């Protein structure tokens, strides 16, 4: 009921990906050149952009944001019916807005995200712009959903493992712990964000 219903966890193609991904990636590569490792976040290696990414004014990011919002609408259309007791589905028919957005660049050799949650959102997501080459069926560079962090001392496996696809968004309830696995070489560039119930504040 909480996380296992069909449609709650999805890997979806980004709307208009052929038009918006390459320009956004070219810009984000420049931004990451002056970005630093954030010591107070879930990253274990790599760089993360500063501030709220979609507050920036570059047209490449405006186009990417529009494509993401279109894809979120498609995700929402495929959700189960509204449920007033469910932390996500109780907001199925109300207004949604983006709350926070950032880009992460990880490198081979062990960079990854430790398991964490985003308590302010109802839906969390990662859009995959660049992915390292991994073998078919490999667990490298994967997104693990539902595995608790080590400091909780709960030796539980993930509820689901998503093999990322370039130009796709992983969308899932923000109540799920999520983290990533490392990879030996290459890079992994994502844009992440949360969806909040309610209208964006002016």
N, C-alpha and C positions, 0 to 999 in steps of 0.2 A: 504493500500500500504506500509506503513512504518513498521508496526509490525504485521499485521493481515494475511499476506499471509501464506498459508499452508507450513510447513516445516521450518519456521523461529524459532519457539519455539518448542523444542522437549525434551522428556525425553527418553534417550537411554541407553541400557545396555552396560556396559564397556566390550570391547573386552578382552578375556582371564581373566575374573574376577576371576574364580575359582583358577587360578594360581598366580595372582599377588596381590590380595586384602589382604589376611591374612598376608603375610610377610611385606607388606607396612604398615599395621595397627600396627603390633607389633613394628616396628621401630618408627612410629609416636607417639605412646603412650610414648615411652622413650623421644622423642624430646619435647613433650608437658610438661613433668615433669619439664623441665628447661625453659619453655616459659612463657612469661608474658602477662598481659592484655595490648593491645596497645591503649594508650589514644588518638591517633590521627587518628584512623580508625573508621569504621562503627560499630564495636562491642559494644554491651552493656552487658558486662560480658564475661566470658570465657577467653581463651588464644589463641594466634596466633603465629605461628612459625616466626622466624626472617629471614630476607634475602629472597633470591629467592630459593624456595624449590628444584627445579630441577637443581640448580647449585651444589647441594650436590652430593657426589660421591658414595653413598651406592648403591649396585646393586639392592636392593629392589625398590629404587626410579627410577632407570634407567628402570627397567621392567615396573613400573607403568606409567612412561612417555611414553614409547613405546605404551602401551595399549591405553592411552589417545589419542595419535596422530592417531592411527588406527581408533578409534571411531570418532574423528573429521573428518577424511576422509569420513567415512560413513555419517556423518551429512552433509558434503559439497555436497556429491553426491545426497542428497535428497532436496537440496535447489531449489527454483524457478530459472527460467532462469536469466542469467546475465542482469543487468539493469544499465546503466551508470549513472543514476540519483539517485540511491538508495545507502545509506551509507554503507550497507553491500554487496548487490548483485553486486555492481560495482567492487568488489574485488573477485567475485566468481571464476574466472579462473586464477587469479594471485597467486603468492606464499604466503603462510601463515606460521607464526611461533608463538611459545609461547612467550608471553610478561608478565613476572611476574608469580609467583606461590607461594602458601602458604597453610598452613593447619590451620583450626580453630576447636577448641573443645569448645562446649557450654554445660552447665549443666541446669537441670531443675530449676524452680523457677523464670524464667523471662529472662534468657540470650537470646539475639536475635541480629540480624543485623538491624540497622536503614536503611531506604531506601536511596540508593545512586546509582551512575553510575560510570563506568570506562571509562573515555573519551579517553584513549589511544588505546583501543581495538576495534575490529569490532564484535567479538563474546566473550561473557563471559560465565562462566560455574562453576558449583559446582558438584563435585563427592561425592556421599554419601557412606561413609564407615561404620558408625554406626548411627542408628536412635533410638529415644525413641519410646516406644510403645504408640500409640494413637488409639483412637476408629475409626471405619470405618466412613468416611465422616467428620472427625474432621479437623478443621482448625489449630490445634496446630502443631508446628514445620514445617509449610508449607513455601513455597517460593512464595512471592507475586511479581508479575511483573506489572509495570506500575503505582503503587500507588506512588504519589509524597511525599517527606518528609514533616513533619508537618510545618517546618519553611517557606515553600512556601505558606501556608495558603490556600491551595486548597483541599477542602473536596471531593476528588475523590476516587472512589473504584479502586482496582486493575483491570487491563485488563485481567489478568489471574492468577490463583492460582494453583501451582503445588504441589501435594502431593508427597514428595520424596520417592524413593525406594532404598533400600540398593543395592549397586553395579551398580547404574545407574548414568548417568550424565544428569543434566539439562543444555541445551545449548540454548542460546538466544542472540539477538542482543545487543551489549553493549550500545546502545542508550536507552534501557529500564531501568527506575528506578527499583531497586530490593531490597528487604529486606525480613526478615523472621519473623515469629510469635514465641512467646515463648511457653514453654511447662512446665508442672508441675513437672516432675521428669524424671530421666534417663539422657542420654547424646546424643550429636549429633556431630559426627566427619566428617569433610569434607576436601577435597582438592579442592582449587579454583584456577582459572587461567584465563587469557585473551588470546585471539588469536589476533595477530596483522597482518595487511596486509604488505607483504614484507618479505624478508629473515631475519633471525636472524643475528644480528651484531656479528662479531667475537670478 
